[in-house]
Amino acid sequence: MDMKLQSRRILAQETIEDVQPDKDGQITLVSEPDAERVFEEFVRRGWTDGLPIIPPTERRVRRMLEHTRRAPDEVLGKMPPVDVDITAELVAINAVMAGCAPEYFPLVLAAVDAALDPKLNFRQAITTTFTSWPVMIVNGPIVRELSLNHGWGVLGSGFRPNATIGRVLTLCATSVGGLRPGLSENKGTSTPLRYGLCIAEDEEASGLTPLHVERGFDPDDSVVTLMEVANPVTLAYPKVTHSATPVGWLGAIARSVAEAILAESAGPEIGREGTKHLFMVPPLMAQKLAKDGWMKDDVRHFLYENARMPRAEIHRRRTHPGMPQDFIDEELRIRYETVPRWVRAQMMEPEHTVLNELVPMMREPEDLIIVVAGARVVNCMGQIFPGHDHFQQAVSRKVEI
């Protein structure tokens, strides 16, 4: 048995020293592992995210595994950054530690499966110097079944399913993958997203096509999608009212979207093929869009055409005297471009360069992933999560109950 796993089991072994009736006459277990002692030991060993944990006793882990057909020793893949085999049982241990209810476990497994897909490039997402982290977006019937939040405070605390499910991925990377700030993780300041962000899409309120259907799944499928993004930027635009128009709304936020992508996305990689940005639309805005005949694709194309910055501004922010036009990583055989390809084409030829030309901040409209979430009120603002590219894509997995 893996020594790390064995140590956890010894620490968390259940001991029932005394059974007695409580004041209501119900039999209760009065002696389980001391949660504080287990927490302190797990912190000392670097197995937590710093927050309190639920001791992963065999009983609790067994209850978690009862919600999947997978064998406990089935290997899901290698958990970065140290590439240790992660089994269904190890995921269950971390789900218990995170505070998940057993019925969350199929969704947790699907999320870990998605994280280990090479297309997401999870290793780079969690170890890069950039302040990005994978977020989870949940669609389908499981949203209602687990009471996942997609409304008031969707990006904040206070909702057990969102908080604990989102937390599992960080715990797995920490306790199994050996993720350590300053050692295997190079984020100088890191990001609050590191604690784990799991949101659900408000499919009922909007009338727009849900994300999982856009990605080829059936409406009745429960799906989790992972993508690497940076910290969200609030899009301040006029309150959503019945008199406002989609063009008015989107026109008001287009410059903010462009600024956020230019400012938050990593300089050398901005616009490389694969970069995805997450646009969170408030429900009332989504309703108005649908009522006026707009679809998500219309929104994408509008922002592609209007979320632009002057070519000279991109050049000013992305280069400085003495900076080479490319950075080449000989070990990885990767060329990091200082300026986006579609900007370079003319920029490298001064006689053809139009410095005041407005350049799109997305390589193509499809680089914008749109979800509907937030409170169903007029003062609910939208959010843009700029993406960061390490040759990664958004990855979706169907939840297998």
C-alpha angles and dihedrals in degrees: 000000000000107000093224091053091044091052091052091051093050091050093046100039111138117242120187105194099162138017119193139153117264123223091278092054094250120134111241134178104245099180122057127142113302102260094206093052092048092048093050091050093048090050090050090052093047095243099129141061090238095266123107116275138205109246106251099230120180090251093054094045091048091053089052092051091051087074095065137056091217118110114248091240095048109126113228094187141283116312114220150256093038093022100234118169109258117204132195088256093054089050089050091051091054092044089056091047090051092054098250121162112236092249089063092063100091089055091046091052092049090051093050089047089054092047091055093052107112089225090070092050091213093180093063092041093059100035103039121111088237119099096245135121136175116268126200123228117191127202138174137039093323089073090068094036093057096033092238112184121245098153136053111022094000092160094044141067130278103079117095100203094050095042099046099038091049090048096056095074092055091048092049091051089048105041098032105020096044096234110177127171110245093013115053092000118064102188105130095203099004119201140264085244086075090079086065132266121215119171134172127219118243097231097166098055102050116049088215122121109273118244096246092052090050087054094055104267127125118259090245093053119103108225139176121204124197126198135164114245141160128237114306123257118211113235108220109205135143115296115272107261134164090248095056121096130221090243090052093050097044093041090055094054100036095091091048090052091051093047092049094051093046094046100040104035115087111266102230094042103042110135098003113153109279100032111137129189125202118226114191112201121199113241097243090051089050091050091053092048092051093045090054092049099257121144129194090262090057089054091049093051093045093053092043089057097040107030093082139134132204114270090234091056092053090049092049093052097041103045139038134179110295095017112130117235090240139023114217122202103205094190096053093031090228126143113213111205118220092202127031113264095241089053095044094058093078101017092070089055105060095189089061098037118116102195096188093052113120111239124200116247091215126064090222137351091257089067088080115084112197128202131171115230142135137071119325093238134110096247096055109122127211126239135217118204106196113220129231123210129221093156087287136142136199109268127205130196130188113234109240111208 
